[in-house]
Amino acid sequence: MHQNIENLTTELIRLPKRDRLEIVRFLLFLDNRSSDHDNDIDSAWEKEISDRVRAVDEGTAIGIDYDRAMQKIEKRFIQ
């Protein structure tokens, strides 16, 4: 991941939940102003999400424990 993105992510993780949600809402607002190219991307994401849901339903998805996932995230982004 690019260093600036890692730094930004680290700062975002430290924000209160309400502030993070406001940022997400803003980013989603920006994404909703899409073009035809963006619609192709949206379709690809919809397929990816459907595939992942299907894998969970079929029992073929490989997941990790929530606490372990959070530890990995914190180790990577929180100094």
N, C-alpha and C positions, 0 to 999 in steps of 0.2 A: 504494500500500500504506500502511496506517495506520502512523504513526511508531513506535508501541510495537512493532508486529510487525517493522518493519525493525530496530529496536534489538535485539529478541530474536533475530532471525535472524542479525544480525551477531555476537552473542555465541555463538550455537550453532555458527556456522561455525568459530569460534576454538577450540572444545572438541576434545579428542582424539577420534579416530574411535570408540574404545570407548565413551566417554561419549555421543556422538551416537547410537550404536546402541542404548544403553540407553534413551535418551529416545524413540527411535522405537518400541522394543518397548512401552514404557509407553503411548504414544499409540495404538498398535494395540490394546493390551489394552482401553483405554477405548472404542475404536470397536467392539470385538467385543461390547460389552454393548448391542446395538442394539435399537431398537424397530421397528415396522412402517414408520414414516416413514424410519428409517435404511436399511431394506431397499430402499426406493425409490431412495435416494441411491446405495446400493451397486450397484443394477442400472444406474443411469445411468453410474456410473464403469466398470462392466464393459463396457457398450456403448462408451464412449469409448475404453477400452483396446483393445477388439477392432477398432474403426474405425482406430485408429492403427497397430496391428499389420498390418491389411489394407493400409493405405496404404504401409507399408514394403515389404511383400511384393509389392505391385503396382508399386512404384517411383514412386509419386505423392507420397510424403512429401517434404517439404522440410526438410532438417536443416542444422545447422552443425557445424563442426569442434569437437571436444571442447575443445581448448585455447582456441579463440575463445569458446566458451560459458563456460568457467571465468573467462576474463578479464572478460567482461561481468558475471558474478556478483560477482567480487571488486571490480570498479569500483563496483558498486551498493551492496554491503553492507559492504565492508571499507574503513574510513576511513584 
